[in-house]
Structure formats: structure tokens, C-alpha cells
Amino acid sequence: MERDDRPALLSLGFEDEELKELGLWEPVIGDPAELAEMYVRRSKKKDTLSALREQVRRMCAQASKEEKRIRHVWFEQKSASKSYVRREEFENATAAISQNGLSKTLYVYKTSRLSRRGMGQVGLLLDAFEERQARIYVVAENLDSTKSRMVLAILSEQAREQAADIGQFTKLGIDANKAEGRWTGGVTPYGLHSPAGSGKLARNPKEYPTARRIAEYLLDRKTPAWIADKLNSEEIKTRHSKKWQATGIISLAHSVTWAGLVANREKMLDENGKDLGKYHRGGTPLLNKDGHPISLGEGVITFAEHVKISAILAERAQKGTSIGNRTRGKRETVALLSGLLRCARCGGAMANGGVNYRCYARQVEGAASCVGVSTERTRVDDAVTSLWINHVLSLRPDSPTIHKIAREWLSYQDPEKEARKAYVSAALESAVSREMQLQKERFVLNRINEATYEYLWRELNAQIASLKAELEELSREADLSPLMNPETLIGIWEGAGIGGQRALLRAALNGITLLPSKYRGDRTPILDRLVPDWKDKESQRGNEEIETAFEHAQRKSPFSPEAASL
């Protein structure tokens, strides 16, 4: 008959002969006063097993000295300082004494091995043991809880303070490695690995081709669910030989590390602000002192592609729901005028009904809410396209709408530049704030001497000047001449895709109202039933200025008013 703790003893590396010598070979039963539990813990795998075996030997020697027999050895690798970490083996060891009454003594090697959460946890444990006439014996410090409770309390508080110090030094080391662009450990994103001793990320030859396919699908605006289904249909497995799921694809899409950059992520906190030991998904790139993302080595995607993928997923987000809220994506909008087209009867939104646009209130709430309006979708889309092109060509070059359209288009086409501009703006604001704080420390509070102030001010001023120069370069106005040329404008529209076209429409339109037909079979041209609400009703060029150019564009475009009115 084997002991229940034999797997734990073998995992510690004990040989059968030594287990027999230590009295840990055969199961032990008898009077609880003559039996004891032993708890062994290591914080990390790097703690050597040889040291743990030596702890077991010394605790066995103490038990033999007290004529106790070890009923069970409880071993686990868990933190003793984090309240959110549940230590199952510790709970089992204490329950065997305080709840089940199987033994009367719990052996631990040091107070820090018992707990690093202070007297708050240890005190309650001692109270429970006293009710059972049981005790804790700390071998290294030679402490018996029945005789040295106050000393044990002091040492447990000291262990808690040490845990805080260890946490600070660990965080300092991690932050330093991140600042130097070194991989701090953990699971690498799919498609990447960290060669031993390199401290950098590199492409995994086995995973990279599939990972790159996923990236290209995302850039091609395929949904995570579609990508997962595609890979599963080809019987391509994950790193752990599992089937792909949309959530896994989404995690990759939001991962800054997938782009080969150091991630700066926020920690999860409970309602009381206590650390839960977890991080929010995704994060943002960690920036160096010059405001540039810090590289970790190779990535599956570039930073520009990461920004573009994030923009695509954010475009599909539904605020206040789980859809698109950094977790999931929704089906991409296929209707050009969703959110822009309005019902003339009730003033409410028109919804995509497949081949038609229909009044949403009529569709959802019935005729009692609104009689409703409906029309063929492609017919209205073509008409609005014609209206938009005509309107943009009618605007003067100094029109605010022209500039807004340019910004919208550049943001859609070059999201990396827009993201970089936001980062630089934030970094500049932070640097100016630090400069004001530095002046306060020197001239108001007089906490730093003149030499230190001069050195810090020069460094900070150089950083501010560099950020201002970069922001000025990023803010340079785009060339608006393509928006003045009919052929180029039509080319921009046709190449934008639904997402881009919607962005262009939103830059120029507040909304557009669809008037109801006069009767069934009404042949009124669709352009006569559309009432656009343009954001820029002035700053338009005269008809004479644009007539020739627009007529030329109409002849080459499928979106002419004549075509739309049919």
C-alpha cells in the first residue's frame, strides 16, 4: 500500500531508499497527537529541488526528535504573499489538523514558507489550531506556536515586509529589462519565440507562416470567427494542438508583443483597488524617452499593421457591449448609409434590410410607431455617391469640410501616422508638465540646487524641442489637390471600400433624409427624394467653376446622377 503523498515526494527527487530512512515510505495511521503534517513550498521553479529536499530532511529529523511521524507531506509551488492566489495544498494541510483532526502538529521550515501575508492570516490560523490543541513548529527558527506566539507574529510580519521588498525589486528588474527592449519571460505570442539567452523575440519557423496568414486575413478585414473557421477547415492546429477559436485570434490582434514591441499594460484591480495579479489584454507600446516604441526584436506584424488592425476592430466595436470591447469583433458593416440615412416620416434611422433600407422604427415597433419608408439599397447608395462627389467638387479649397475629409482619409489610409501623432502630443504634454514641476521644485520649494536644476532643465528642454519638431512635421497639412480633381476623387472613392467610403461621407454629411414615395410605383427620381444635410453649406464654388470638370468626371463614372435616378 502506497502513501497518498508519494507523487509529491517523487517530484521532489527522493529515491526509495532515502524515503525509507526518513520514515516516508509506508502510510502512517495512529493517535493524532503522535502524527504531523509537513508543508513544503517554493515560490518559483528556479528554486532548486536539492534545497527543498534538505528542508524535508531537517523537518523529518525534528519530527523524529519529538517522536512524531509524518502523516502527509504537502508540496506546492505557489506565492504566499498574494491574497488572490489560492494555495490548495496549504489549505489541505491546515484542514487535516483544524477540521479533520488527523494530526496535531504542522511542520514548516521557515515562517516565510508558511505565509508572507502577516499576522492577519497567521493569527487566525493559530486561533484555529489552539481550539484543537494543535500547534505549528517552525524548524529553522526553532519556534513552537504554543510557546512563542508573539515571536511567530513578529516574524510573520517581517516576512510580509520582505515580500513587499521582493516585489519592488522584481518590478524594478522587469521595468529595466523592458526599457532595454528585453523579453521578460512568459508565453510568447503565436508565431514568435525567444531563443535561449537572447532576451529578444524571433520568428518561430514552424508557426510564423500561419501567424502571418492570420495577420493578412485581419488586414483584409476578415472577422476573427471567419479566420478561425478557415484554419480549422484546413486542420491547422494551435500551438497546443487545439482548434482555433475567435477569442484566440482576437488576443493576437490586440497584442502589442505580436508586433515585436514592448507592451505597457494596466493591471487588473478589484473594487477596493487591490492587485489581482492579472493584466488587461492588449495594452499600448511602451515608449522610450524620445517617445518611440521600444522594440523586442522581430514581430509577426509591423507597428503600422498593428495600428491598422486595431483600427479595423475598433471600427466594428459596439460601445457598452461585449462586441468589439477589446474582446470581440462584429460583422463588418456592408451598408454604406447605416447611421446616416433618416426616415422623413419619423426622423429616425433607416436600417439595412438586406436589399433595402427600411425605417428602423417601422421594422422593430410596427406601423403604430411609423408608417415607414423603404427603398432599394444599391439605388440609394449610387445616388448618395453622386451627391457626395458633386458636393466635394463644389467646395472651395479653403473649406473646413475639404480639410476634414483630408484628415479622415489620411487617418484611414495611414493610421500609424495618426497614432504616432497622438503619442507625440501626449508625450509633449507630459514633458511640459514635468518642466513646470521642475521649476516649482527649484524656485518655489527650493528642493534642488542650481546645478541639478540646470542639468535636468537642459535634458527636458531638448526633449520638448524634439517632440515639438516631430509634432509639427506630423501636423503638416496634406496636399488637397487630389480632392479638387474629379478623376482622382472618383478613384479615391472607388478604392476606399465600405469602411473608407463611410468615413468620407461622415466628414461631409450630418445626415441624409429619404422622402417617402407619393404612391406605389412612383417614378420620381431617387435624387429628388434625398435631402442631404451637409456640414459645410457655404464655401462652395460657383456652378460655372465645376461644371466642365464634373461633366468630364460623370462621363467616366458609374455614379452619375442620371444613372442614380433610374
C-alpha positions, 0 to 999 in steps of 0.5 A: 500500500502506497502513501497518498503523498508519494507523487509529491515526494517523487517530484521532489527527487527522493529515491526509495531508499532515502524515503525509507530512512526518513520514515516516508515510505509506508502510510502512517495511521495512529493517535493524532497527537503522535502524527504531523503534517509537513508543508513544503513550498517554493515560490518559483521553479528556479528554486532548486529541488536539492534545497527543498529536499534538505528542508524535508530532511531537517523537518523529518529529523525534528519530527523524529526528535519529538517522536512524531511521524509524518502523516502527509507531506504537502508540496506546492509551488505557489506565492504566499504573499498574494491574497488572490492566489489560492494555495490548495495544498496549504489549505489541505494541510491546515484542514487535516489538523483544524477540521479533520483532526488527523494530526496535531502538529504542522511542520514548516521550515521557515515562517516565510514558507508558511505565509508572507501575508502577516499576522492577519492570516497567521493569527487566525490560523493559530486561533484555529489550531489552539481550539484543537490543541494543535500547534505549528513548529517552525524548524529553522527558527526553532519556534513552537506556536504554543510557546512563542506566539508573539515571536511567530507574529513578529516574524510573520510580519517581517516576512510580509515586509520582505515580500513587499521588498521582493516585489519592488525589486522584481518590478524594478528588474522587469521595468529595466529589462523592458526599457532595454527592449528585453523579453521578460519571460512568459508565453510568447505570442503565436508565431514568435519565440525567444531563443535561449539567452537572447532576451529578444523575440524571433520568428518561430519557423514552424508557426510564423507562416500561419501567424502571418496568414492570420495577420493578412486575413485581419488586414483584409478585414476578415472577422476573427470567427471567419479566420478561425473557421478557415484554419480549422477547415484546413486542420491547422492546429494551435500551438497546443494542438487545439482548434482555433477559436475567435477569442484566440485570434482576437488576443493576437490582434490586440497584442502589442508583443505580436508586433515585436514591441514592448507592451505597457499594460494596466493591471487588473484591480478589484473594487477596493483597488487591490492587485489581482495579479492579472493584466488587461489584454492588449495594452499600448507600446511602451515608449522610450524617452524620445517617445518611440516604441521600444522594440523586442526584436522581430514581430509577426506584424509591423507597428503600422499593421498593428495600428491598422488592425486595431483600427479595423476592430475598433471600427466594428466595436459596439460601445457598452457591449461585449462586441468589439470591447477589446474582446470581440469583433462584429460583422463588418458593416456592408451598408454604406448609409447605416447611421446616416440615412433618416426616415422623413416620416419619423426622423429616425434611422433607416436600417439595412434590410438586406436589399433595402433600407427600411425605417428602423422604427417601422421594422422593430415597433410596427406601423403604430410607431411609423408608417415607414419608408423603404427603398432599394439599397444599391439605388440609394447608395449610387445616388448618395455617391453622386451627391457626395462627389458633386458636393466635394467638387463644389467646395472651395479649397479653403473649406473646413469640410475639404480639410476634414475629409483630408484628415479622415482619409489620411487617418484611414489610409495611414493610421500609424501616422495618426497614432504616432501623432497622438503619442507625440502630443501626449508625450509633449504634454507630459514633458511640459508638465514635468518642466513646470514641476521642475521649476516649482521644485527649484524656485518655489520649494527650493528642493534642488540646487542650481546645478541639478536644476540646470542639468535636468532643465537642459535634458527636458528642454531638448526633449520638448524641442524634439517632440515639438519638431516631430509634432509639427512635421506630423501636423503638416497639412496634406496636399488637397489637390487630389480632392479638387480633381474629379478623376482622382476623387472618383478613384479615391472613392472607388478604392476606399471600400465600405469602411473608407467610403463611410468615413468620407461621407461622415466628414461631409454629411450630418445626415441624409433624409429619404422622402417617402414615395407619393404612391406605389410605383412612383417614378420620381427620381431617387435624387429628388427624394434625398435631402442631404444635410451637409456640414459645410453649406457655404464655401462652395464654388460657383456652378460655372467653376465645376461644371466642365470638370464634373461633366468630364468626371460623370462621363467616366463614372458609374455614379452619375446622377442620371444613372442614380435616378433610374 
